[in-house]
Amino acid sequence: MPINQIETNLEALTNTIAYIEKNGGNPDTLKELKEERNRLLTELNVF
């Protein structure tokens, strides 16, 4: 996957996580989103 696409997905995930944390949501979904965000950060060698 191109770096720009990964960064775009990372940004979208981060915004979605922030929204769910602020407004409440399913904890299982939040956990899955955070795991995906961590995977993308690892793929970008940031985390």
DAVENHU-V255564 format. One line per field, one symbol per residue. ss: DSSP state (A for helix, B for strand, O for the rest). burial: b if it has 24 or more other ideal C-beta (glycine too) atoms within 12 Angstrom, else e. Layout:
BEGIN
ss = ???
burial = ???
END
This chain:
BEGIN
ss = OOAAAAAAAAAAAAAAAAAAAAAOOOAAAAAAAAAAAAAAAAAOOOO
burial = eeeeeeeeebeebeeebeeeeeeeeeeeeeeebeeebeebeeeeeee
END
